[in-house]
Amino acid sequence: MTELYLIRHSEPIRDGVEFINTSDFQQERNEKGILSVRGEEKAKYLSEQDDFKNIDYVFSSGFSRAMSTAKYIAFNNNKKVLIDDRLGERLFGVKEFSELPERFEWKQLENHNYKMPDGESFNEVKIRMKNVIEEIVDKYKNTRIVALSHATAITCFLLNYVDFDIEKKEMYFKGNKVFDFSWDAPEVFKLTFDNNELIDIKNIKIDYV
């Protein structure tokens, strides 16, 4: 069996940063976003839980908040953080979030092909997330793996396998509810694979002190 923990990054800083002189577009600012002080504390606490002992590989997207979460688990297990940009968040395709249409997130949930001209649809993210996870699982069979990613990217990956009640915003795997979209940061999903077949999904809630 292969165990892969697919984790949303820890709590990012929201109100403590103001861009007063930068040429970065929204996408670049989004990728550079750091963890809050509380987010650092939560990431460290997460790494100390029993689930994250004896981890064989630690993967992360290239976003700062994901790498900054991964570093604690990697440090505790004496591993390197392996960066794969395919674990990154969905691309919005706009220079500023103000350019997004109203109800953009909901429209993407309703229509998995909906996107901005230079952005990504849910279907596109579903494919790249499925490809990277399947590649990791196939290469590192019978190991314990952590992969740091992002809420929408993780949602898209899970949509490859779950039944989704869009009105209730609930996900079901083999008839069992596995997630209710009450996102925390971090948020943890334990995926169990038998060879390359996903046989179980568990949403693990951490009680942060």
N, C-alpha and C positions, 0 to 999 in steps of 0.2 A: 504493500500500500504506500501511496505517496500522499503526504499531508502538505497542503499549501495554504498559508494564511494570507488572504487578500485583504489588505488593510487600507482604509482611508487615512490619510495623514492626520497629524494632530492639529490642534486649534491654531489657526493662523491669526496674525495681528490684523485687526480691522480698522480701528479708529486711531491707532498710534502712529500712523505714517501719513504724511502729506507730500505729494509730489509738487514741488515748487519750481523746479528747473530741470526738466528731463525731456529728451527727444523720444523716449520709449513710447511705443504704442501700448494699448491695453494688454495685448497678448504677452509682450515682454515684461510688463509690470506684474502680470498675473504669475508668470513663471518665476519671477524673483521674489515673490511674496514670502516673508519669513514667518516663523512661529511666534506667537505671543509668549510672554513669560510663563503664563499658565500653560500654554501649549508645550513648552519645553518640559515643564514639570510633569504634564500628563504623558508625554512621550517617554520620559525616563521611567515613570511608574509602570507604564505598559510593558516596557522591556523587562521589568523585574518579575512579571507574572510567570507562573510555572509553564504555561503554554509556550513561552518563548525561550525556554532552556533547551540546549542541545539542538539548535538550529544549524542546518548544514549550509544553506545559501540564503543571502539577503539581497533581493532585487529592489530597485526603486526607479520611478520616473526621474527625469532630470529637473523637475520643479524643486525649488529650494525647500519648500515646506515638506515635501515627501522625503527628500534626502536627509533633512534635519530630524525627521522622525525615525528613519531607518538607522541612523548612526548609532543610536542607543542599543538597539537589538544587535547590530553588527559588533559593537564594542564588547558587549557582554558575552558574545559567542566567539570572539576573536576571529571575525570574518571581515572580508571587504564588502563594501556596498557596491553591487553590480548595477550600473546604470543602463536602462533600456528605455529609450524615448517612446517606445510604443505603449508604455504604461502611463503616458501623460494624459492630461485632461482633454476633453473634447475641445477642438478649436472653434472659436466663435466666428472668426472670419470678418471681424470688424476692427477698426482702429480704436473705437471707444464703445463702452457698453451702452451709451446713450443712443447708439445707432441701431440697436436691436429692436425689432418690432415688439409691440405689446404682446404679452402672453407667449413670448418666445419659447420658454422652457416647456410650457404646456403643449404648445404646437408640436414640439419635437417628440414629446411623449405620445401624442395622438397619432402623429405621422412620422414614422421612423426614417422616411426619406427627406423630410423637411430640413432645410439648412439655408444659411446665407451663401452667396455665390463663392466666397473664399473660405468657407467654414466646413465643418464636418457634420454629416447627418448621424443619427443614432445607428443606422445600419452600417455606416462606414466604421464607426467606433466599435461596434459589435464585432466586426470582422477582424480589426487589428488587435483588439484585446483577446479575442479567442485564439488568434494566431500566436501571440506571444506566450500566453499561458500554456497552450498545448505544446509549444516548442520547449518551454522550460520543463514541463512535466515529462515529456518524452525523453529529454536529455538527462534528467536527474531523477530517474525512477527510484522508488523506495527510499526517499530522503524526506527531510522536513525543511520546508521552504517558506520564506516570508517574501511577499511582494507588496511594496508600497505604491498606492495609486490614488485615485480621486473619485469623488462621489458619482459623477455622471459616467465616468469611464467604467467604474465598477458596476453601476446599474446596467450599462450596455452589455458588459460581459455576462452578467447574470441572466439577462433577457434571452441569451442563447439557449438557456436551459429551463427556465422557470415559466409557470403560468402567471400572468400579471393581471390583476384586477385594477384597472385604471381608475375606477370611481373610488374604490377604497384605498388605492395605492398600497396594495398588499401583493407580495410575491409568494408563490407556492411551488415547492419542489416535491414531486411524487405525492401530491395531495396534502402535504404539510406546509403550514405557513412558516416561511423562513425570514421574512422581513416586512416591516410595516412603514418603511420610509421615515422613521424617527431617527434621522442621522445624528450621530455624535462625531466628534473629532478628537481622538481616533475612533473608527468603527471597524470591527473585526469580523471577517467571514472565514470560517475554516472549511476548506474544500478537501474532500477525500477522493482520491482516484485509485481505481483498480486498473493497473497498467495505464491506459489513456482514457478510461471511461470514468466520468464524474459520477460517483455513486452516493455522495452525501454533501449537503450544505448545511452548516450551522452558523447562526449569527451569535457571536459571543459578546455579551455585554460586560464591560469592565466598570466596577464601582470605584470611581476615582476619589481619592481622599483630598 
